Every structure is written in C-alpha cells, then in structure tokens.
C-alpha cells in the first residue's frame, strides 16, 4: 500500500472510533445497514464485472491497441465519447473497464473521453431530463458537457 492509502485508512479508523465513542448504537446500525446495501449490490457488481471480463475476452488486446491506441486519436476520441454518451452503466463499473482498456493498449485520451461523457452526458436519460428541466436546458447542458468532456480528455492526454 502506498502512503496515501495508509493515511486514508488511519483517518477512517480515527473517525470510526470517534463515531463509536460518540454513539455506539448509531455507528453499529450504520455499519449493518451499509453491509446489507453491499450485500444487495454484490450480485449486480459480480454480474457487471463478469460482463466486462466477457467483453474483454472476445475483443482481443491487439484490436483494442490497434483501434483505440494507435489509430487517429481525434476520431477515436470522438467515437469513444459518443459511446460514453449512449452507455448507461454505473461509474464504479466504468472505472475498472477503463483501466482494463488502458492495460490492453488503449490510449488514455479516448478512455478519458469515454469516462467523462459516461458520467456527464446522458442520451438515454435525456427524455427524463427534458421533462424535468425543459428541452432547451437539457440540450444546452448535454452539449456543453460533451464539449467539456472532449476538452478534459485532450488535457489529460497532454498531462499524462
């Protein structure tokens, strides 16, 4: 473990101890509730991780490297951004998927474009957003989010 992780563990344990001292019953109830929530999500998480593994099994690393690592960065970035816009998966699943893509040879820029549009742009959720906030707001927000997602991806490519 790196120092950063150790510091977070120490801080967490300190606050957990403070919480136990302050109100033991509430702390134990919260731990039990979070355990039940995790148990309810475990099946879904395992299924999604299995699906990611299955997808990465059928898409060879050479193909990932060729299309997402060595091809035209701009075109690949836009394609990954569009896929991120229309994909509706939880972020906690998208991050391991992104890591697997990078390990398989994908460039960081398209992967960041995928992640940022996945979390910032919602084509699937657009009808609900349009209903709740209005068409103009939903269209402007999603368009700006797409543009900024591309900018973030390009900046990350320069930084990393």
C-alpha positions in Angstrom: 0.0 0.0 0.0 1.2 3.5 -0.7 1.4 6.3 1.9 -1.7 8.0 0.5 -3.9 4.9 1.1 -2.4 4.3 4.6 -3.2 7.9 5.6 -6.8 7.4 4.4 -7.1 4.2 6.4 -5.8 5.9 9.5 -8.2 8.9 9.1 -11.1 6.5 8.6 -10.2 4.4 11.6 -9.9 7.5 13.7 -13.3 8.9 12.7 -14.8 5.4 13.1 -13.5 5.3 16.6 -14.8 8.8 17.3 -18.2 7.7 16.0 -18.2 4.6 18.1 -17.4 6.6 21.3 -20.0 9.3 20.5 -22.9 7.0 19.7 -22.1 3.3 19.6 -25.7 2.2 18.6 -26.0 4.5 15.6 -22.5 3.5 14.4 -23.3 -0.2 14.6 -26.6 0.4 12.9 -24.9 2.3 10.1 -22.3 -0.4 9.6 -25.1 -3.1 9.5 -27.1 -1.0 7.0 -24.1 -0.5 4.7 -23.4 -4.2 4.9 -26.9 -5.0 3.8 -26.7 -2.5 1.0 -23.4 -4.0 -0.2 -24.9 -7.5 0.0 -27.9 -6.4 -2.1 -25.5 -4.9 -4.7 -23.0 -7.8 -4.7 -24.9 -9.8 -7.3 -25.1 -6.9 -9.7 -21.5 -6.0 -9.3 -20.3 -9.5 -9.9 -22.6 -9.8 -13.0 -21.2 -6.5 -14.4 -17.6 -7.4 -13.8 -18.3 -10.8 -15.4 -19.7 -9.0 -18.4 -16.7 -6.7 -18.6 -14.4 -9.8 -18.5 -16.5 -11.5 -21.2 -16.3 -8.4 -23.5 -12.6 -8.2 -23.0 -12.3 -11.9 -23.7 -14.0 -11.5 -27.1 -12.2 -8.3 -28.0 -8.5 -9.2 -28.3 -6.0 -6.7 -26.8 -4.4 -6.4 -30.3 -7.7 -5.0 -31.6 -8.0 -2.6 -28.7 -4.5 -1.5 -29.2 -5.0 -1.0 -33.0 -8.3 0.9 -32.8 -8.0 2.7 -29.5 -4.3 3.1 -29.2 -2.6 3.6 -32.5 -5.3 4.9 -34.8 -6.4 8.5 -35.3 -6.6 10.0 -31.8 -9.2 12.6 -32.7 -11.6 10.2 -34.5 -11.1 7.5 -31.8 -11.7 10.1 -29.0 -14.9 11.3 -30.6 -16.1 7.7 -31.1 -15.3 6.7 -27.5 -17.1 9.9 -26.4 -20.2 9.0 -28.3 -20.2 5.5 -26.9 -19.9 7.1 -23.4 -22.9 9.3 -24.2 -25.2 6.4 -25.1 -23.9 4.0 -22.5 -25.7 3.7 -19.2 -23.5 1.9 -16.7 -22.5 2.8 -13.2 -19.3 4.7 -12.8 -17.9 2.1 -10.4 -18.1 -0.4 -13.2 -16.8 2.0 -15.8 -13.5 2.7 -14.0 -12.4 -0.9 -13.9 -13.4 -1.2 -17.5 -11.4 1.9 -18.4 -8.4 0.5 -16.6 -8.7 -2.8 -18.4 -8.8 -0.9 -21.8 -5.7 1.1 -20.9 -3.9 -2.1 -19.8 -4.9 -3.7 -23.1 -3.3 -0.9 -25.1 -5.9 1.8 -25.5 -4.7 5.4 -25.4 -5.6 7.4 -22.3 -7.4 10.2 -24.3 -10.2 8.1 -25.8 -10.7 6.3 -22.5 -11.0 9.6 -20.6 -13.4 10.8 -23.2 -15.5 7.7 -22.6 -15.5 8.1 -18.8 -16.3 11.8 -18.8 -19.1 11.5 -21.3 -20.4 8.5 -19.5 -20.8 10.5 -16.3 -21.6 13.9 -17.7 -23.7 13.3 -20.8 -26.9 11.3 -20.9 -28.6 10.5 -24.2 -30.5 7.6 -22.5 -31.7 9.9 -19.7 -32.3 12.9 -22.0 -36.1 12.4 -22.1 -36.4 12.5 -18.3 -34.1 15.5 -18.1 -36.1 17.2 -20.8 -39.3 16.6 -18.9 -38.0 17.8 -15.6 -35.9 20.8 -16.7 -37.1 21.6 -20.2 -35.7 20.8 -23.7 -33.5 23.9 -24.0 -31.8 23.4 -20.7 -31.3 19.6 -21.3 -29.9 20.2 -24.8 -27.5 23.0 -23.7 -26.3 21.1 -20.6 -25.6 17.9 -22.6 -24.0 19.7 -25.5 -21.7 21.7 -23.1 -20.9 18.5 -21.2 -19.9 16.7 -24.4 -17.7 19.6 -25.4 -16.0 19.8 -22.0 -15.6 16.1 -21.9 -13.6 16.2 -25.1 -11.5 19.1 -23.7 -10.9 17.2 -20.4 -9.8 14.2 -22.4 -7.4 16.2 -24.5 -6.0 17.9 -21.4 -5.5 14.6 -19.7 -3.7 13.3 -22.8 -1.3 16.3 -22.5 -0.8 15.8 -18.7 -0.3 12.1 -18.8 
